[in-house]
Amino acid sequence: MKHAFLSFLLLFTSWSYALNEDSLQKSARFAANDSLRLDARNKLIWPSLFSNSAKAEKLIKDAEKLARLPHLAYGRVTLYGIKAIHFDLAGQKDSSLYYFTRSYNEAKKHHFPEQENHALGNLGMYHWNQGNSQQAKENNK
């Protein structure tokens, strides 16, 4: 009985994720405005960051085309953070630091306090992982 329940739960979770991904893909193409399309694209990148680097890179490039529009600063700042994580996972530390810093600076410039906090946390983790605990503490004050 326990195995049947776990099998059902796994099947339901997989099915639910597939529906969500399909819904996000439709939103990324057909949403009513640019902000929603960019948000859907940013959300589609997340699962691939940790499982399929090539797919994540393709999705990032696709999102970047839309993020260039001047009125999409919020989505662009989010994308900078995602791109920084992608570079960090790929071992490209200089690029990762560049995009973490860019995400923070843009969030601060546009007065996005939630994204500013996320960027500071990401910068702190970046420095912590590099063995620079003093800089990490400064980022997480």
N, C-alpha and C positions, 0 to 999 in steps of 0.2 A: 504494500500500500504506500509506504514511504517513497519507494522508487517511482511508482506511478505518479505521485504528486510532484516529485522533483522533475520528472520528465515533462509533465504537463506545464509546470512553471517555466522550464527552459524553453519549451515550444512557444508558450504564450509570450515570453519576453522577446524571443527572436521575431515572432510575428509582429509584435507591437513596435519594435525598432524598425522593421522593414516598412511598416505603414508610416511611421514618423519620417523616415528618410525619404520616402516617396512624396509625402506632403511637403517636406522642405524643398525637394527638387522642383516641385511645381511652383512653390512660392518664389524660388530663386529665379524662375523664368517668367512667371505670369502675375506676380503681385502687383497691386494697384499703384505702388509708388517705389521709387528708387531705394528709399530707406529700408523698406520691408524686403526688397530683393537682396540688398547687401547683407542684411541681418540673416536671412536664410542661407546665403552663401557662407557667411562666417560660421554658422552652426553646422553646416555640412562638412567643414574642414576638420572639426574636432575628432571624430572617430578615426579618421585617416592619419592624424598626426602620430598616433602610437602604433598603428598597425600597417600602414602602407604609405611610406614616405613619398613615393613617386606620385601617387594619387593626391596626397596632401599638397604637394608642390603645384600640381596642375590646377587644383581648386583654388589655391592662393593666387595664382596668376590670373585666373578667371575673376576672382573677387577684386583684384587690384584694378582691373579695367573699369569697373563700376565705381570703386572707391576714389578714383581721381576727381570725380565731380565735386565741386567746391562745397555744395550744401550737405555733403555726407560726412562731415567731420567725425561724428560719433562712431559710425561704422568703420571709418578709416583708422581711428585710434584703436578700436578693437582689433582690427586686422593687423596693425603693427605689433600688438601683443602676441597674437597668434603666430605671426611670422617669426617673432623672436623665439618663441618656444620651438617652432619648427627647426630653426637654426641651432638652437641649444641641443635639441635631441640629435641633430646631425653632426654635432661636435664642432660646429663653426662658431666658436666663442666670440670672435670679434664682431661678426654679423649679428649674433644674438644680443650682445651688449648694445650695439648700435640701435637695434629696433626696440629693445626694452627702454632705452633712454629716449628714443624718439616718441614712443608711446606715452611715456611720462610727461615729456615736454609739451606734446600736443594736447594731452588731457588737461594739463595746467593752463595752457594758453586759451583753451575753449571752455574752461570752467566746468569740467566733468569730474566732480570729486570722487565718485565711485571708481571710475577708471583710473584716476590719479592714484587712489589707494591700491588698486590692483597692480598698477605699474610699479609702485614703490615696493610692494611685496615681492613682485617678480625680480626687481633689481636686487633686493635683499637676498633672495634665494640664489640668484646668479653669483653674487659676491661670496656668499657662504660656500657654495659649491666650488668656487675657485680658491678657497682657503683664506679669504680676506674677511675674517669675522668682524673686524672693526668697521669696515665699510658696510657690511651687512647690517650691523646694529644701527648705524646711522640711517640707513634706508628704512628701517622698521621702527623708528621712533614714533 
